[in-house]
Amino acid sequence: MTQLQDIKKVRIQHLAQAKAAGQKTTMLTAYDTPTAAIFDATGIDMLLVGDSMGNAVLGYDSTLPVTLDDSLRATRAVAAGSSRSLVVSDLPFGTYEASPEKCFDSAVALMKAGAEAVKFEGGARVAPQIHLLSQSGIPVMAHLGFTPQSVNTLGGNRVQGRDDASAKRLAEDALAVQDAGAFAVVLELMPATLAADLTARLDIPTIGIGAGPGTDGQVLVWTDMAGMGDWQPSFAQRFGEVGAALRVAAQAYGSAVRDGRYPSEEQSFTS
């Protein structure tokens, strides 16, 4: 059977095939062309142009201030750097909740900017939006559990589904987004046993973040994954220390300029 990493261009049907074959899928956020190109070249299956850009690169305290223009700009950049990975773009807060029609207009803009699928938060309440988009040729990835755009309603960054009632609601929402036409669903900040149970019950792939190892794939914010800051969520493993390497490089550059070692004569043009 063909392995997902051997696919030259990842499409949504390949993710379904990977779930059926028990192959794990990989996803990282990306917000610019150089980063997208690096991740794409390493074989990451999906690149998420996440509204996490608000926290990760724009200096906001949450995802809420991120605008559609922010997402459009980042989507164009990521699409320019990707040839293999499936590019999925988040619909920012306020661009899809009011009606299926508003959601459709926002999603069309992202698809024209280079997205190959869109993602937005919510369960049964956004099923009409998912249905309209999926029937209109726009693949939709759903997002359940802790949903950052609802951080104020949820009372902070809290694990969801810990009691029987909330776990039951999450299961109902998962089935609702699947029935509405979502091709996959992100499960964020929930007990590992619940995420594994939902993964087993659903026909569509699940992508976990802070939801244990039992999902069909995993996603991380790349700045957490690569050690770009002094803090990352407890569930996020640092697979590198890119931030430290950048500090060393910047210090070396500054010293070389101040000491007159850069640029050298060999790096200078002659008349």
Sequence and secondary structure as in RCSB ss.txt:
>XXXX:A:sequence
MTQLQDIKKVRIQHLAQAKAAGQKTTMLTAYDTPTAAIFDATGIDMLLVGDSMGNAVLGYDSTLPVTLDDSLRAT
RAVAAGSSRSLVVSDLPFGTYEASPEKCFDSAVALMKAGAEAVKFEGGARVAPQIHLLSQSGIPVMAHLGFTPQS
VNTLGGNRVQGRDDASAKRLAEDALAVQDAGAFAVVLELMPATLAADLTARLDIPTIGIGAGPGTDGQVLVWTDM
AGMGDWQPSFAQRFGEVGAALRVAAQAYGSAVRDGRYPSEEQSFTS
>XXXX:A:secstr
   GGG SS  HHHHHHHHHHT  EEEEE  SHHHHHHHHHHT SEEEE TTHHHHTS  SSSTT  HHHHHHHH
HHHHHH SSSEEEEE  TTSSSS HHHHHHHHHHHHHTT SEEEEEBSGGGHHHHHHHHHTT  EEEEEES GGG
HHHHTSS     SHHHHHHHHHHHHHHHHHT SEEEEES  HHHHHHHHHH SS EEEESS TTSSEEEE HHHH
TT SS   TT      HHHHHHHHHHHHHHHHHTT SS GGGS   
